[in-house]
Structure formats: structure tokens, C-alpha cells
Amino acid sequence: MITSTRNPRIKWVRSLQSRRRARREGAFVIEGVRLAGEAVAAGAPVSLVLHIQKIGEQEGELIDALTELGAEVQEVAEHVMKACSSVESPPGLLAVLPLLDKDPPDELSLVLVVDRVSDPGNLGTLLRSADAAGVEAVFLTEDTVDAYNPKVVRGAMGAHFRLPVVSIMVANLPERLAGLEVWLAEAGAGVAYDQIDWRRPAAVVIGGEAHGPRPEMRDLASGSVHIPMREGTESLNTAVAAGIVLFEIARQRGAA
């Protein structure tokens, strides 16, 4: 059993939880039964599993399955698990995985572009909604929060294992979005979201909470799309607005 927070493996896990630079070296952390189950279902490679002594039958079965995926398994003291966890009440099971490398399909018909979204909770919800609505790839531009931030991973609820999430420079977007109608989501601008024929191949650009999409996005866009709202109300949360648009696309395409 590991009882010291100075153990090299524990230091590594803690750095992955707290530092984007550490995650860029090629690994991220998942916590709890739900995400561990998603990793097993996806057959994802697993580097390390940490667990406390008091675990239930379900956790024990997951640990066995994670071991089969190549994981080194270590029991840790509860205070060590707390030091490694990114939540107030640690679930008692976490795993370290290599960053997922899912390539988008060669021909895309629905893409979400996330530009300068800084709130990890919003990005996690965006990824979860994109996965549910049938988005084929999510492109994250520079200045967007790290897709493997612990709060993003929790909020996405396993979307990382099913959905290609690609960090991309804005300058490279025109090539990746070739052949798609690009719609810029903006409060009160352009066409109402339910008045567009979304059956055609499309990309939806969602901008940051504070400043919206960067000006360069307008050069890519076919037009702007908005969600009609009662006069005098504030604009919707970024993730909520994206979900409304994406599920209208799914509805028109017969997927919802």
C-alpha cells in the first residue's frame, strides 16, 4: 500500500490533475466507477489504477478489467487518494490513461468548433451534448480550456472515449472544414436556429463566454445563427445554447 504523498506515482497523478503542461506530456486522469466503466467499454489502454482498501464488488470487477487493459494497480491510503483526487469526496478509484487519439472521419457531416471557451464545466457539457447529438468531431481552437482538464473530463461523462476531440490552430480550420456550411452562433444575429436546413453538411462555431468567437471565424462562416428569446432576457449559457442548436440538427436529421 502507498501511504506517502511523496511517492513518485502519486506526485505524477497530482501533477496530471493540476497542470496542463503535465497532461501535454501524454496522460490524463479519470475518477470513479462511471468513467472507469467507459474506459473498459472502449478498450482504452490504462497505465495506472489507484484504489483504496474499502471498495465494493463493482469497483473490484472494474479493477480486474482495467488490469487486463495493461494497468499497474496500486492500493493507496485514504489520505493519499484524497490528495490525488480533484473532487471533495474522492470515489476511491482513479486511473491514469494515455491521451486518447481518435481521428475524425475523412468525410464529415457535422462538426462542432469550440473557440475560446475558458470554463471547464461548459466545455465538459459541450462535449457531452455533442456526443449525444451525433457530432462527428469537435475542434478546439487555441485559448480554449484543455479537453483533459479534470472538470472537463467529469462533465463530459465519457464522451472522450467516443468522440474525436482535436486541438487545432485557427489557421488550419479552413482545410478541416472544407465542404461544410459554417454557422457562427451569436446572440440575436443572423437566422433563427430552427429556420436553417441542417440536413446539409455543417459546422457550428460556439464562442467563449466573455468575448464570443474571434473575428477570424467570420471569414469562415456562411452566416450567423441565433436562438430567439424573450425581449430583455440575457443571452444563454454557452453550453445550453450549443445543446439547443445541436439537438435541432439531430431532430432534422432524424436522430432525435
N, C-alpha and C positions, 0 to 999 in steps of 0.2 A: 504493500500500500504506500502511495506517495503521501507524505504528511507535511512536506515543506513547500511553500510557495516559491522557494528559490530553485526548485528543481528545474533543469533546462527545458523539459517538455512543458511545464507549467508556465514558465516565462514566455515560451513560444506562443502558447494558446492565448495568454493575456495580451501579447502584442498584436495578435491577429484580431482580437476583439476591439482593440483601442486605436490601432494605427493603420491608416490606409496604405501607407508605404510598405508595411509588413505584408499586407494582403497582396500587394502587387508582386511580391516575390513568388506567388503561386498557390495560396491556400486560403481557405475561409472556414468559419465555424458554424455548425448548426446545433441547436439545442432542443431537447425534448423528444417525446415519442412520435409526435406527428411528423416532424421533419426527418427523423431517423427512418421512419417508415417510408417516406418519399424517396430517400436515398436508396433504400433496399429495393423498392419497386423499380427504380430507374437503373439499378445495377451499377451505380456510380462507384468509382474507386474511393476507398476510405483509408486515410493514413493513420489516424489515431482515434481511439474511443476512451473517454474518461467516464467513470461512473462511481457513485457512492456505494457503500456496502448495502444499505437498505433500499433494494429495488424490488419491484413487483415482477410477476410472471411475464407480463408483456415486455417489460424492459429487458428481462433476461433473454427472451426469444430474439429480440432485436439485436442484442449484443452478439448472440451466436451468428445471426445473419450478417452483421457488419464484419465480424471476424472472417467470414467466408469471402467478403469483398476485399480482404487484404489488410484489415485494420490491426494495428497493435492495440491491445486492450490493457488499460491500467485502472485499478481501483484507487480512489483518492479519498482522503479525509473530507468531511463535510465543509470545513472551513477553506480547504483548497478549492473545492468545487465552487463555493461562493465567490472566491477570488477570481475564478476563471469565467464565471457567468456574466452575461450582460444584463440580467434581469434581477429584480429584487428578491424573488423567490425562485432559486435555481431548481430546475426539474430533476436534477440528479443524474442526467445523462447528456453528454455532448460528444460531438465528433468533429474531427478536422478532415476536410476533403480538399483535393486539388481544385483549383478554379475550373469551372465547367466550360467546356469548349464545344458548344453546339453551333454548327454552321447553319445559316438561314438557307432555305430552298433557293435553287438557282432562279426560279421564276416566282416572284412574289405578287400576291394579290391584295394583301392587307398588312400594312406596316404602321407601327406607332413610333414617332420620333419624339423623344423627350429632351427638351432644350432648357438648360439652366434651372432645373428643378433641384432645389437645395435641401428640402425637407425629406429625411429618410422615410418617415411614415407615409408621406404622399407617394414616394416612388414605390414603396412596397405595395401599396394599394393599387397603383397604376399597373404594376406587373401582374398582380392577381387578377385584375379586371381584364387586362389584355389576354391573358391565358384563357380565361373563361369565355371571352367573346370571339376567340378564334384568330387572334392576331398571329401572324406567322413569324414576325421578328420585331424586336424593339431595338432601336438605335438610340444610344445615349451620347449626346454631344459633350464637348469639354465644358467644364464648370457645372456639370450635373453630379449629384451625390453618387458615391461609389455604390455600384449594384450589390456589392457584397458586404456593405455596412451591416452590422448585426440587426439593427432595427429594420432595414430593408428586407433582409432575409426572413425575419419573423413575419413581417407584414405581407410578404409575397406568398406565404403559405405553400411553398413547394413549386411555385411557378418556375423557379430557376432550373428545375430538373426537366421541364417540358418545353420551355420557350427559349429560343435563341436570343440572348441579350448581348448586344455588341456595342462597345465603346468606339466612337468614330469622330474624326475631325470634321467640322462643318464643311471644309473644302472638299471632302470626299463624298459628301452626300449626293451631289448630282448624279454621279455614276451609279451609286447604290439604289437610287430612286428612279432611275430611267424607266420609262414606260408606265409610271404611276401618276395619277392625278394627285397633287399635293394640296391638302387643305389645312389652312392655318386656323386653329381655334382661337377666337378672340371675342371678348365680351362685347356684345352689341354691334358687331361688324359683320358685313357680308350676308350670306344666305343662312336662313334657318336650317338647323341640322337635319330636320326631317323633310326638307324640300330638295335634297340632293339625291341623285341616283347613285347609291353606294354599291350597286352591283358591279360597277366598273372597278378595275384595279386602282387602289387608292392608298395614300399615306396620310395620316393625321399627325399634325405637329402640335404638341402641347408645350406651352412655355412655362417659365418659372413663376412662382407665386408673387414675387415682388415686381418684376420688370417684364414678364411675358417673354415671347420668343425674341431672339436677337434680330436686328434689321436684315441680316443676310438671308434669313428664312423667307422674307417676302419675295426675293428674287427666284426662289424655287417654287413658290406657291401658285397653284391655279386660281386660288381665291381664298376668302376667309369664310369661316362657318361660326355661327353662334347659337346659343340656346335662348330662345325668347323667355323673358322673365317679367314679372310684375314691375311696373314702374316704381322706382325709388328703392328697390332692393339691391343689396350688394352682389357683386359677382360671386359665382360659386367657387368652392374649393377646387383646386386643380384636379385632384383625383376624382372627385364627384363629377365634374364636368366631362372629363375624359370617359368615365364609365357610361354616362348618358349617350354620348356620341357613338361609342364603340358598340353598345347594345342596340342602337338603332341600325347600325351597319349589319350586325348579326341578324336582326329581325328581317331586314330587307333581303338578306341572303339566305333566309330560311333556316338559320342556325339557332334561333331563339324564339 
